[in-house]
Amino acid sequence: MKIGYLISSYLPKIGGAEAFTHNMATELTKQGHYVAIITPSRGKKFDNLFKYRVERLNPMLTRFLLANFSLGKLYVERKLSSLQKKYGFDLWQVTIGYPLGAAAVDFFNRNKIPCILRCVGEDIQVYPSLRYGYRLRRGVDKVVREKYKEFSALIAASRSMKEDFLSLGVPAEKINVIPNGVDCAQFQNTRTRDEVRKALGIGDGQKLLLTVGRNHPKKGFDQILPVALILSQRYANFKWLLIGKNCSEIKEEAQKEGLGGYFIVKEVKAKISPTGGLEIPSEELVGYYKAADIFVFPTYIELFAKVLIEAMAAGLAIVTTDAPGVNEMIDHGINGLKSKAKDAAGIAESIMKVVSDETLKKKLSENALSASKGYDWNLVVGRYTELYKTLAN
């Protein structure tokens, strides 16, 4: 099968959408499918690392679409026509619905080419108090409501995302709930826990908390310092490892508050694997997961939190919130502990419960590891390929 993946942001930029698309394309290529990534994202010098084809469009395309959607749409359709003639794709999957997906769907339908939409966050969700979401702009919301329902099928990574699609008028029969995936085996092959902890300077008996993600308002990372302050007054023997873009800003603030000594900050890059290609997540990041004791994720809103299934695959006790996109992944008291979003005291209390109760920690860890198997890449890719075959036929 020939599959075209259209995505407005791609590697070497690494976020959830980019990592998911890379891993999907890699797995599908291994299975014998022909996959090409079509993207306006810069980074051509990396393209020879991939097992699949990458076509780079004008890097100003997304900005052009945001400035003048109608004119940009004409350019998109002309490029898609050329690419379709070149490759003869059996179907297309669009990741990130606005603006590129909304600009492309008419071309697919006019040419009777099956097309799938997978949204990733601000292209569908809204969080007014954080000014998060393209749809907060009335004109964008109108386009989204008109165009998303025109796709042949839509992928909802979570049940909450399915509800978002339904609220936009997408027919229920077009929506397929398929979660993100994780390579469970990758989390069993890594550096030893002791080696990583020693490199981080973690002392005997010291608890290592871990948070992974970009420091974005929707992630709730503004709760980290209040949580750390509470913990420092109740349980001082911990370190908190922060991994992600702009997390150094949190440590800078912590130093002003006299809490800097509790924090370690890393920004982990994707690495070239021994067999070629990019390794996402990298062995280094997997090693940090395996070295930690508790995964802390204070988010306010998610579509699907990839870092949670990575933490599960590492067998970590998880402390998080009841945010959309998280609620259905974590069963409170079973494979993690949840508190209300924006509740620093509640998050700190959950951490203290895990720290003080080894039996609870072991239970959460074992159940998280077991739950991760339901997100294994083999299962996820299998569900996608079944959908592809149905649409292509």
HELIX and SHEET records of a PDB file:
HELIX    1   1 GLY A   16  LYS A   30  1                                  15    
HELIX    2   2 LYS A   44  LEU A   49  5                                   6    
HELIX    3   3 LEU A   61  ALA A   67  1                                   7    
HELIX    4   4 PHE A   69  TYR A   87  1                                  19    
HELIX    5   5 GLY A   97  GLY A  101  3                                   5    
HELIX    6   6 ALA A  102  ARG A  110  1                                   9    
HELIX    7   7 PRO A  128  LEU A  130  5                                   3    
HELIX    8   8 TYR A  134  LEU A  136  5                                   3    
HELIX    9   9 ARG A  138  LYS A  147  1                                  10    
HELIX   10  10 TYR A  148  GLU A  150  5                                   3    
HELIX   11  11 ARG A  159  SER A  167  1                                   9    
HELIX   12  12 ALA A  172  LYS A  174  5                                   3    
HELIX   13  13 CYS A  184  GLN A  188  5                                   5    
HELIX   14  14 ARG A  193  LEU A  200  1                                   8    
HELIX   15  15 PRO A  217  LYS A  219  5                                   3    
HELIX   16  16 PHE A  221  GLN A  223  5                                   3    
HELIX   17  17 ILE A  224  ARG A  234  1                                  11    
HELIX   18  18 SER A  248  LYS A  256  1                                   9    
HELIX   19  19 GLY A  260  TYR A  262  5                                   3    
HELIX   20  20 GLU A  283  ALA A  291  1                                   9    
HELIX   21  21 LYS A  306  ALA A  313  1                                   8    
HELIX   22  22 ALA A  344  SER A  356  1                                  13    
HELIX   23  23 GLU A  358  SER A  372  1                                  15    
HELIX   24  24 LYS A  373  TYR A  375  5                                   3    
HELIX   25  25 TRP A  377  ALA A  392  1                                  16    
SHEET    1   A 7 ARG A  53  ARG A  56  0                                        
SHEET    2   A 7 TYR A  34  THR A  39  1                                        
SHEET    3   A 7 LYS A   2  ILE A   7  1                                        
SHEET    4   A 7 LEU A  91  THR A  95  1                                        
SHEET    5   A 7 CYS A 115  ARG A 118  1                                        
SHEET    6   A 7 ALA A 153  ALA A 156  1                                        
SHEET    7   A 7 ILE A 175  VAL A 177  1                                        
SHEET    1   B 6 PHE A 263  LYS A 266  0                                        
SHEET    2   B 6 PHE A 238  ILE A 243  1                                        
SHEET    3   B 6 LYS A 207  VAL A 212  1                                        
SHEET    4   B 6 ILE A 294  PHE A 297  1                                        
SHEET    5   B 6 ALA A 317  THR A 321  1                                        
SHEET    6   B 6 LEU A 337  SER A 339  1                                        
SHEET    1   C 2 LYS A 271  ILE A 272  0                                        
SHEET    2   C 2 LEU A 278  GLU A 279 -1                                        
END                                                                             
